[in-house]
Amino acid sequence: MEQFVSVYVFIRDRIFDALDAEAVNTLTREQLAIQLSSAVDLIIEQESLSVANVVRADFVKSLVDELHGLGPLQALMDDDTISDIMINGHQQIYIERNGLVEPAKVEFIDEKQLVQIAKRIAQRVGRRVDESQPTCDARLPDGSRLNIVIPPIAIDGTSISIRKFKKHSLNLEILTEYGAMSREMAQILMVASRCRLNVLISGGTGSGKTTLLNALSQYISEKERIVTIEDAAELKLLQPHVVRLETRTSGIEGSGAVSQRDLVINSLRMRPDRIIVGECRGAEAFEMLQAMNTGHDGSMSTLHANTPRDALARVESMVMMATSTLPMEAIRRMIVSAVDIVVQISRLHDGSRRVMSISEVVGIEGSNVVMEEIFRFEPMSISSEDQKITGRYISAGLMQRSVLVEKAKYFGLDKQLTEIFRQGEVA
C-alpha cells in the first residue's frame, strides 16, 4: 500500500507541476481523463515504473476526482447511503450512515493536498478560504452544504463538513414508515400545514429539521405564493409558485453581504402567501414573527433547541437581538400570537430520528407561555439485538380552544381531525 501511494504521489507531483490550471477548467471530465491517462502512461514509461493497468486506471480516476471533483471525497459524495462527511485533518475522515458515525476508508495524501482541495472547492462556489478568511460556509452545485475551517483556526488540520443533499424529498408518509413518527402525528402535521398554521420545528444538529420542514411544505396548496429564505438553499418545494432566496456573505472588499434579516424584510414586499425560513438563528426572528402576525399565516421555520419551551425561549433571545426597546412581556405576547405549533425532533442514541413531541402554543398566563402537548414519544426499551430504541406515541387529545380545531373547521378538515383523536392513547 505504501509503495502504491508513493508511486501515485510521484506521478501526481510530476503532472501537477506541468498543469495549466486555466486549461484544466475548460476540459470536461471525459476530456481530462483522456489527457491524464496519456500523461500517466508517459511518466510510467519514462521512469520505467512497474504499474499494472488496473492501478493506472485508479491513478487516472484519483487525478480526475482531485481536479474536477472532491479528490478522495468524491467516492463518498457518490455514495447515496452517506448523509454527512466530516474531516478532521488529512488522516481523519468520518461519515454518517443510517444515523451512525463511522470512520471512512479513505484519506488524503497529506495536509497540503487537503488544503488545496478545500481552496479549490471554495473557489468553485464563488467563495475563498485563506489565512485572512479562514472559514467558509457555502452550497455545492448539487445542493450539499459545505463548511471549511483551515489553520490557524483549525488547530489540528483543515476541517471540512459536508451535509449531503438528498436527491429525493421525503414526505410524511415515508418518514412514518421509517419510524420517525406515528401515522396520527403525520396526519396532524398534514392538517396543520393545510390549515395554514405557523409552525416551528425545533431540534439539534443533524436531527432532521430541514427534512421535516421539506416534508411539511409538500402539503401547501399549489395556489399559494411561497418565498423561501435560507443560508444554503436545501428546500425542494414541489409547488409551481415559489421564490427561492439565499443569503450572501461579504466579498473580498468586506461589502455586499445580504443577511437572512435583509431577505425576510425584502420578502414582505414580494406579496408572499407564506414565508419559509430555513433556519432562524438571529435578528431575522423579529421580522418573521411580524410577518406571521400580519397575514402571512402558514409560515414555517426551524431552530436549534432541546425542548419546545426552550425553542420559544430561543425565539425571545433572537428577537432581543433585533430590538432592545421591546419589553419581555410584549415579546412573549408577539410570540404567542404568532407561533401555533412547535414540533420537537431529535436524533436518538441508536441513530434514528424521531418526532419527540408536537405542542400547541395556547396563550399566556401572567408572564408564562402556556403550551399543550398534543403528541409525545415515550421511550420504553432498547432492543438487545440491534440496540434500537422502542417506545409508544401518546396523545392527550386537543383542547376545544385549540387554534388547530378552529382552523380545521374553517378549512373543512374538522372531521379528519376528529378521526385522528378517536382514541385517547395511540400506541
HUMOQUI-V711728 format. One line per field, one symbol per residue. phi: phi as a letter, one per 20 degrees, with the letter a starting at -180 (. if undefined). psi: psi as a letter, one per 30 degrees, with the letter a starting at -180 (. if undefined). burial: b if it has 9 or more other ideal C-beta (glycine too) atoms within 8 Angstrom, else e. A space follows every 50 residues. Layout:
phi->???
psi->???
burial->???
This chain:
phi->.ffgfffffffffffffefdgffffeefffffffffffffffffffelee cffffgffgfffffffedcdmgfgfffeefeedcccddnfddcccdclnd ebfeecbefafffffffgffffffdmdcbbffcecbcbdfgeofeccccd gefefepgdcccefeffcfeefffffffnfaeffffffffffffemeecd ddrefmeoffffffffffdeffeeedddcbfcfdfcfeffdcdddcfcef egfncnfceffgffffffedleecddegbecbffffffffffecoefnfb acbeaebgfffffffgfffffebdeffgfffffffffeedcdddcceefe nfdcfeaccdeerccmddeecdeecbedfcbdffedmfedacddcendff efffffffffemdfffffffdfdfcde
psi->eeeeeeeeeeeeeeeeefkjeeeeffkleeeeeeeeeeeeeeeeeeghkj kleeeeeeeeeeeeeeefbgbffeeeefjffkfkkkkilffjkllkkhfk klklhllleleeeeeeeeeeeeefggllkaefiglkklklfgfkkkkkkl lfejeglkkkkjjkkkfkkkleeeeeefgflleeeeeeeeeeeeghkkkk jkllkgfgeeeeeeeeffgkkffkkkkkklejjfkikflfikkkkklkll aefglgkjleeeeeeeffgghlekkjjekkgbffeeeeeeeefhfhlgll llljlfleeeeeeeeeeeefeekgfkleeeeeeeeefekekkkkkljlfg flkkjeljkkjeakjcgkkkkkjellkjkelkkfeggkklalkkkgaklf gkfeeeeeeegggeeeeeeegekfkj.
burial->eeeebebbbbbbebbeeebeeeebeebeeeebbebbbebbbebbeeeeee eeeebbeebbbbbbbbbebbbbbbbbbeeeebebbbbbbbebbbbbbebe eeebeeebbebebbbebbbebbbebebbbeeeebbbbbbbeeebbbbbbb eeebeebbbbbbbbbeeebbebebbbebebbbebbbbbbbbbbbbebbbb bbbeeebbbbbbbbbbbbbbeeebbbbbbbebbbbebebeebbebbbeee eeeeeeeebbbbbbbbbbebebebbbbbbbebbbbbbbbbbbeeebbbbb bbbbbeebebbbbbbbebbbbbeeebeeeebbbbbbebbbbbbbbbbbeb ebbbbebbbbbbebeeeebbbbbbbbbeeeeebeeeeebebebbbeebbe ebebbebbeebebbebbeebbeeeebe
